[in-house]
């Protein structure tokens, strides 16, 4: 099923929860809508599901305008953050609530819970409950599956394992998926494309790699967790003057926001810094540096070469890890 959202706005009084949103999702594509609380991502999901009427705009499924069609007639599957399972029903009963004639055994096999049909839901782990909720959402064979923070209540290790399994399942089924999350790692692992939202508007759309490597704005860069952003770096003759020092960039002269990825803060160079914190994070050490007269500078170094807290180091900025963000005085 293909999905088109055209000019959709949702207003609550004078506030816009969504403002003129356009989005297209291709048949069998997995799209993750990513953003902070209040960005409008869940409202967008509710509009597509028919649970929230738009103030303006259209929702089109496979070329048919369904803006005024009730939720149960849209052929959609919806999985909420908490799973919304019925404690008085066993696993099979919960799945059949989605479709009374569902092949429970096949669905449980699909989500990796064979022979669990007779179990009480309150005896299941968090991950198992999410699998049952997914099986129930898949029971009606939906043309479009929508997930609202599907793994939000699980611990990090379980989330990372289940998101890979979900990705494999969606590829196998060829299901069109629209998923909402605030977790960038979950979105990047799950989706073919990522939609970043801010204040009811779409801030960027692209593949996970495109969004990660080329954030469309300072907001997107900071939301993705990048802290080394110089909001008003002056670019002259191919060099950007950041608070930490100059870095070569491929951009015309002007004032721009410039991002320096943590991997681009390299040992050796003309910038003197003091190590405030050095945190071991498996394959890397996350180092927070203080440079006189500048904001804190984050660096990611291999454990073998990482400095210790309190140490004075000299660093340089790698041009290959510098990103000139869109917008500026010369646009």
Helices and strands as residue ranges (DSSP letters): E 3-12, E 15-25, E 30-34, H 41-49, E 56-61, E 64-65, G 71-73, E 76-79, H 91-98, H 104-110, G 121-123, H 126-138, E 144-148, H 156-173, E 176-181, H 184-190, E 193-198, E 201-206, H 208-213, H 218-223, E 229-236, E 239-242, E 245-248, E 254-260, G 262-264, E 265-280, E 285-290, E 297-301, G 303-305, E 312-317, G 319-321, E 322-324
